[in-house]
Amino acid sequence: MDAKMTMQIVDSPEKIDVLYENSPVWILSVKGNKAKVRFLETGKESEVPVNGLVTMH
């Protein structure tokens, strides 16, 4: 995914399921090509590259 798509997900009123390395995450913020995410299974927060994020269809 790219930074523009990531920002659209952050700004969306709908819940959009996103994965990072096959783990569900919640996008907290985006800065450039990095996103701060919370891993839903562990609650851990981390900064990850936006190109590693994928939406679940």
C-alpha positions, -999 to +999 in steps of 0.1 A: +000+000+000+012+036-005+011+066+018-020+081+001-040+049+006-029+046+042-041+082+049-074+074+033-078+045+056-069+066+086-094+093+076-122+068+067-153+066+090-155+029+082-134+002+098-110-012+072-091-044+081-054-040+076-025-065+080+012-061+085+032-093+080-001-113+083-010-097+117-040-074+121-031-038+129-048-005+136-032+025+119-026+052+144-008+078+122+011+082+090+043+103+085+058+100+050+063+064+041+060+052+077+029+043+097+025+040+134+004+009+141-010-010+170-010-048+166-045-059+176-034-093+190-007-079+213-015-042+218+021-035+209+028-003+189+054+000+162+065+021+133+063+002+100+068+010+063+034+017+046+044-005+017+042-035+041+006-028+050-022-047+031-060-045+033-080-076+039-106-083+012 
